[in-house]
Amino acid sequence: MIERLWRTIKCDDIYLKEYETVEQLLAGLRNFFDYYNNERPHSSVGDRTPAEVYFGAGVSEEAASMSLVEQLHNKKEAPVYTFV
């Protein structure tokens, strides 16, 4: 499963963008993981996002406005996928 995740990261982000510095790469990966966890539907979990699966279908408006990392920090539990 982790191999598929890294393939997705490479094909959907890294290969499409021309990061010139490590700082740009890190910022891009943070944005990608936020998108991957909060917006991108996953067929393996019924076309829901990891955040919907982890936090439940009824994600509050407040939680929806936070990144998955912020939500998890508030919940004090480990993330589904994260990049720090």
For each residue, the residues with C-beta under 8 A, 3 or more apart:
1: 4 5
2: 5 6
3: 6 7
4: 1 7 8
5: 1 2 8 9 81
6: 2 3 9 10
7: 3 4 10 11
8: 4 5 11 12 36
9: 5 6 12 13 14 29 32 36
10: 6 7 13 14 15
11: 7 8 15 16
12: 8 9 16 32
13: 9 10 16 17 28 29 32
14: 9 10 17 19 25 28
15: 10 11
16: 11 12 13
17: 13 14 28
18:
19: 14 24 25 28
20: 24
21: 24 25
22: 25 26
23: 26 27
24: 19 20 21 27 28
25: 14 19 21 22 28 29
26: 22 23 29 30
27: 23 24 30 31
28: 13 14 17 19 24 25 31 32
29: 9 13 25 26 32 33 83
30: 26 27 33 34 83
31: 27 28 34 35
32: 9 12 13 28 29 35 36 83
33: 29 30 36 37 68 81 82 83
34: 30 31 37 38 39 67 68 69
35: 31 32 38 39 40
36: 8 9 32 33 39 40 50 81
37: 33 34 40 49 50 51 67 68 79 80 81 82
38: 34 35 49 50 51 64 67 68
39: 34 35 36 49
40: 35 36 37 49
41: 47 48 49
42: 45 47 48 49 50
43: 46 47
44:
45: 42 48 50 52 53
46: 43
47: 41 42 43
48: 41 42 45 52 53 57
49: 37 38 39 40 41 42 52 53
50: 36 37 38 42 45 53 54 68 80 81
51: 37 38 54 55 59 63 68 71 80
52: 45 48 49 55 56 57 59
53: 45 48 49 50 80
54: 50 51 68 79 80
55: 51 52 59 63 71 75
56: 52 59
57: 48 52
58:
59: 51 52 55 56 63 64
60: 63 64
61: 64 65
62: 65 66
63: 51 55 59 60 66 71
64: 38 59 60 61
65: 61 62
66: 62 63 70 71 74
67: 34 37 38 70 71
68: 33 34 37 38 50 51 54 71 72 79 80 82
69: 34 72 73 79 82 84
70: 66 67 73 74
71: 51 55 63 66 67 68 74 75
72: 68 69 75 76 77 78 79 82
73: 69 70 76
74: 66 70 71
75: 55 71 72
76: 72 73
77: 72
78: 72
79: 37 54 68 69 72 82
80: 37 50 51 53 54 68
81: 5 33 36 37 50
82: 33 37 68 69 72 79
83: 29 30 32 33
84: 69
